[in-house]
Amino acid sequence: MALTPRFAAILASAAVVAGLGATVLFTQGGDEDIFAQCRRGVVGGTGQLGGPFTLVSETGATVTDKDVFTKPSLLYFGYTYCPDVCPLDSSRNAEAVTLLDERGYDVTPVFVSVDSERDTPELLTEFTEIMHPKMLGLSGSAEQIAVASKAYRTYFKVQNPGDPYTLIDHSTQTYLVFPEIGFVEFFNRDTTPEQMAEQVSCFVDAWKNSQ
């Protein structure tokens, strides 16, 4: 498909711009943690991430978390007008999914827009088609997005509401989510596609072996 100038510029910037994301702390697992062998590093904090939400798909259909997470998924919150961080992170996620496809693992990349004012289903479709054919774009009303963001403890703030060119500050973690189980792991911005694919494959194998 032909790229609009805006998306062409986004992809160009993604090739050269990188940044650091904040760290999410959480408690996950325990003695019965089937994913213990897949985790890297120490996790801490309290509470669980994830929960029910209702959003609007890039197709225009209203969907719930049950509709979205029908297979292992990589979940990311951003917006299509993001000039650098979002396309870079989404490209990384897409590359990891391609590596997983090559190894026989079916994982869905999911992009949730926090930009209720500008990200229409049409723009989300254009963005996700550029990134990966399997990527699913979601958005919704400000209230719907707030519920989903709160469930995953993400942060976002519109810098200049009403400005059509405003930037949006937001957190940058990617979450690994399984059907029925929910959130199991997160990845920071410094995780490479190869590292992500290797770790996700471990989680998927453990999940399959537990069934």
N, C-alpha and C positions, 0 to 999 in steps of 0.2 A: 504494500500500500504506500501511497505517496505521503511523505511527512509534511506536516505544516511547519512553517519557520520556527514556531515556538517549541515544538517537540524536537526538531532537529538541533536547536540550540541546547535544549536540555540534555540530549544524549552526548553532545560534544563536551559540555561541561562535566558530565559524569566521568569522562575519561581522565580528567585531570584534577578533580577536586575531591578531597577526603577530609574527614573530621573525626572527632571522638564523641561517642555517646556516653550518657550517664549509665551507671550500674544499677540494676534492679536487684534488690535483696528479697529472698523469699524462703519459706520453709516448704520442702517437698520431699516426700518419701518417708523413710524410716525402715524398720526391720522388714517390712513387707514390700519394700520398693523394688519392683521388678526391673527398674531402669538403673539401679545403683552402679552397675559396671560401665554404664554409658556416660555418667556425669564426670565433668572435669572441673577441678577447683572446688572451693568451699562455698556453700550457700548458707545464708542465715536470714534472720528477720522472722517475722511472724505473718501468718495468714496465707491464703491461697490466692492465686491469680485465675482470672477467667470467670465466666458466668453467662447467663442467657442474654441475648440481645435480639433486636429486630432492626434490620437495615434494608436498603434498597439496592438490588443488584444492578450491574451495568446494563442488564437487559430491561430494566424498569420494573422487574418483579420484586415484591416484598418478600424477604427471606428471614429466617431465624438462624441462630447458631446451629441448630440441628440440621438445617438444610445445607449450610455452608461446610460444616466439618463432617463430611461423609467418608473421608480418608485422611491419613496424616497430612497436616497442612502447616505451611510456614506463613504466619500472620504478621503483617506490618502495618503500622498506622502512619500515614503521611498525607501528601496532597499533590496533585499533578502540576500545579504552578510552582512547586518547589524548584529553585534554580540549580541545586547541586546535590544535597544530601539524599533526598528521596530517590532520584534516578540512580545514584550510585549504589545505594543499599538495595534497591529493587533489582538492579542489574546483577548484583552479587547473589541475591536470592534466586534469580532466574538461572544463573549459571550453575548454582548448586543443584537446582531441580533437574537441569539437563544432565549433569553428572550422575544424579540418582537414577534418572531414566535409563541411562546407559548401563547401569548396574542392575536394572530390573526392579527398581523401587518407584512406586507410583505416589508422588507427593504433590500436593496442590499449593502453589503460591497464592496468597490472598492479600490484596491491597485494600485497606480501609481508608478512605479519604476523610480527613477531619475538616474539609472545606465545604460546608453545606451550601454556601452562597454561590460558588463558582463551578464546582465539579459535578457536572451533569452526567447522566449515563453515557451520553455520546463521547464526552471527553475522557471518561474512565475507560471506555472501550478502546479509544485510540491509544491511550497510555498503556493498557495491559497488552494489547496486540503488539505493540512495539517491544515490550519487555519479554513476554513469553506467551505462546499460544494457550498454555494451561492456566495462566494467571487470571484470577477472578477479582473484579473491581467492585467495591461496595461503598455506598455513602448513605445519605438519608437526611432527615431533618436535624437541626441542631440538637434537639432533645434526644433523638435516637443515637446520634454519634456520641453524645455525652454519656449515655448509659453504657455503650460498648467500651468507650475509653476508660470509664471508671472501673468497669469489670476487670480490665487488664492493667489498671493503675498506670495508664499512660498520661502524659502531660501534653497539652497544647494550648496555645494562646494566640489569638489573632492580634497582630501588632496594631493595625489601624482599621478597625471595623468600618465598612462602607467604602474603603478605598479599593478600587478594582485591581490594583496592583500590589496589594498588601502582602507581606510575608507572614508566615505562621510559625511561631516557635513550637517545637514538638520533640518528644522523646524519640529515640531511634532504635530501640531493641526490636528484634524479630523473635516471635514466639512459636515454639513447636507445639501443635495442638492435635490431639487424637480424638476420634469419635468416641463417645461415651465417657472416656477418661477425662478429656479436657486438656488443659495446659500441663506440659511435662518439663519444658526446658526453655531457656532463652539464649539468644546469641547477641553479643555486642558487635559494634561496627568493625572491630579489628579482626573478626573471624573471617578467614578466607573462604572462598567457595569450596575448596578442597576439604578444609577442616569441617565445614558445615555438612557437606555430603557424607563424610566419614562418620561423624557423630550421629547424624540423623539416621543413617543406615543401621547403626547399632541400636538406636531406639526402636526402629521399625522391626528389627529382628527380635528384640526382646518382647515387643508387643505381640507379634505373631506367635512366638513360642509360649506365651502365657494363655493363649486362647484355646 
